[in-house]
């Protein structure tokens, strides 16, 4: 059975999704709490360039499949971490929290527990090849969402109904 994420979406919808996910991460970093604001400072032009890069990459990788919000958040978080140098961990932690929020929203309240989040954070901030990169972080959340879909397959149909087969 096809997954609701397998239904091709127009590129305009991917652009909107990518921009919204990036803006959510920006909000966490710049206005989402004193802890993040004090630790992470990036020029608005840097944030805009990073968003544009993520949108371009999202459209380039498209290949007919809908954009994945977890992939967008992971890529944007790692891009911002690359600009932050000494504050790299703050951007990555914010990306993990945004992805956790997206999963909780998609899974109707089910979220990854704190020990799992801590473990993911240790893995993305590990040095010397001991951790995971943006693809590993994206896959961790993507697979969690898929596992929840498989547990409740009717939910996938409620999110975005599959199109009816063409009439013959």
Secondary structure as GFF3:
##gff-version 3
##sequence-region A 1 168
A	DSSP	three_ten_helix	4	6	.	.	.	ID=ss1
A	DSSP	alpha_helix	11	31	.	.	.	ID=ss2
A	DSSP	alpha_helix	34	39	.	.	.	ID=ss3
A	DSSP	alpha_helix	44	61	.	.	.	ID=ss4
A	DSSP	alpha_helix	69	84	.	.	.	ID=ss5
A	DSSP	three_ten_helix	85	87	.	.	.	ID=ss6
A	DSSP	alpha_helix	88	106	.	.	.	ID=ss7
A	DSSP	alpha_helix	114	125	.	.	.	ID=ss8
A	DSSP	alpha_helix	134	151	.	.	.	ID=ss9
A	DSSP	alpha_helix	153	159	.	.	.	ID=ss10
###
